[in-house]
Amino acid sequence: MDRAQKQELTASLHRDLSETVCLVITHQTGLSVAEVTQLRRQMRSAGARYRVTKNRLVRRALEGTQFAALAPLFSGPTAIAFSQDPVAAAKAAVEYANRNAKLTIVGGGLSGQLLDPAGIKALAILPSLDELRGRIIGLLNAPATKLAVLLQTPGGQLARVLAAHAEQGGAEQGGAGEGEAAAGAVEADGGAEGAVEASGAG
């Protein structure tokens, strides 16, 4: 790798690290190409990225970023996981390390706060932003669904009552039996409405 390529790689790393919220530093020992490919795929699916690093270049790339204090951790066979999601990189790295002893968590940082391996593992058990969004949407949707059911039910009752009256008015000679049938429909719908109110009160 010539000097221009090194400068380009350093600049690229600097841009990535400047936009990163969660950074995890790992040691990888003996990972095969297939294992690294699988790890990268897992990182992408979690919303994170994984890069094998050259320590001298990444230490330069860290300069001027919120993770500059992590530079001393870059020694040995290092690789980094990073994400804009606060927990995605930590979650993916820890999950993989738990299954494969060839990957070790060295440390990392969250929005400039330095974390040791225990801190990264604690971060990994928190819900991701996508999971939090899903929970919030679920909380918002549940009452809305119940409200829609309550609003739709009286409308259906009204339609049935009007239909009964229309049938009654359509006959030129309305017998007492038809009138009683319409009244029965109204009473039945009133009972259903009471049931809806009772369920709403519950």
N, C-alpha and C positions, 0 to 999 in steps of 0.2 A: 504494500500500500504506500503510494507516494505522499508527499506533503499535502498536495491539493486535496487528495481523497481523505486524508486524516482531518483536514480543516472542515471539509464538507460534512463528514460524519460527526465531528464535534458540534458543529452548528446545528445539525439535525437533532442530535441528542439534547442540546440546550433548549431548542424549541419545544421538544416533547416534555422535558422536565419542567419547563416554565409553565406549561399548561396542565401539569399533573397535580392532582389533589392527594392521591395515595401512592406511595412508593414503597416497594418491598425489595429488599436486597437479599439474594439467595446465593448459596454455594451449590454448584452442581458438580458432582463427581461421578464420572462413568456413565452419564446418560447417553443412550444410543441416539442415533439420528431419528429413529422411529419414536422414541420416547419424547424427545424434544419437540417433534412435530405434533405429537398428541397433546403435550403441554401447551403449545402455542394455540392449538385448536380450542382447548378448554378455556384458555385465557380469553380468546376472542368471543366465545359464546357467553362468557361472563361479563363482557364489556371492558376487558382489560387487554394489555399488550405485554409481550414477554420478549426481552432482548438479551442475548449473550453480549457481554461488554468487554472492552479492553480497558483495564483499570486506569491507565494514565489518561486516556481520552475522556473517560466518563468523569474523572476528577476535574478535568478542565471544563467539561460541559456543565458541571454542577455550580461553577462559579457564577455568582449573581442570581442564583435561584434560591428559593426558600429551603432547599435541601442541601445547601453548601456544607453544613456541619456534618453531613454524613460521609464526606470524602474519606476519612480514615478507615471506614468499613470496607473500602474497595481494595482488597488484597486477596490473592488466591483466585480460584476459578469462579468468578462471580457472574451473575446474571440478574437482571432486574425485571420486576413486574410492576406495571404502573397503570393508573386509570384516573379518569376525571370523577368517577363515582367514588365516594369516600371509603367504600369497603370492598369493591369488586376485586381489585388486585390482591388484597389480603385474603379474601375468601377463597379465590381460585388457587393461590399459592399454597395456603395451608391445607386445603383439601387434597391437593396433589402430593404435598410433602407427607401427609399422613398415610398415603398409600404407597409411596416410593421413597425409601430411605436415601436414595441417591441425591435428593434435593433437601437442602437444609435452610431454614429461615435464619438469617443473620441479624436482621433489624430492618428499620425503615423509617418512614415519617408520614404524618398526616397533616396537611396544610401547614407545614413548617415545624410541627411538633415532632421531636425525635421519639421513636419507639424502639424498645428492645424486642427480642423474639416473643416474650410473653405478651407484650402490648400488641404485637401484630396478631397473635393468636386470639386475644380478646376482641380485637377489632373484627376478626373473621366471623365471629358468631352473631354479629349485629345484622339486622336486615338491610338489604341493599336499597337504593333509592327506588328501583322498580318495584320491589316488594312493598315498600312503604306507600308508594303511589297506589298499588293495588288494594292495600288495606284501607286507605282513605277513600278510594272510589267505592269500595264495598260498603263502607259506613254511610256514604252519601246516597248510594243507590237503594239500600234497604228501606229506609223510611219513605223514599219516593215511590217504591213499588207498592208498599202498603197503602199509601195515600191514593195511588191510581186505582187500586182495587176498591177502596171505599167510595171513590167518586164515580166509578163505573157502575157499581151495584145499584144505587138508587135510579140511575138512568135506565137500566134494564127493567127495573120494576115499573117505572112510569110507562115505558113502551108497552109492556104487557097489559097494563090497565087501560091505556088508550086503545089498544087493539080490541079489548073486550067491549069497550063503549062503541067503537066503530061498528063491530058486528051487531051490537044491539040496535044502533040507529039505522043500520042498513035494512033491517026488516020492517016492512010497513005495519005489520001487526006484531007488536012486542008483547009477548005473554009474560005472565008473572014469573014463569020459570026462567026466562032469559034475564029478566031484571035481577032475579036472585043470583043467577050465575055471575052477572057483572059485579053485583055487590060482593059476592063471595071472592071474586078475583081481587077487588080492592082490599078486602079484609085480609086475604092471604098475603098480598103484597105489603100491607101494613105490618103483618106479623114478621115477614122477612126483613122489613126495614128495622123493626125492633131488634131482630137478631143481629143485624149489622151494627146498630148502635151499641148493643150489649157487647159485641166483640170488640168494637172500638173502645168501649169503656174498660174492657179487660186489658 
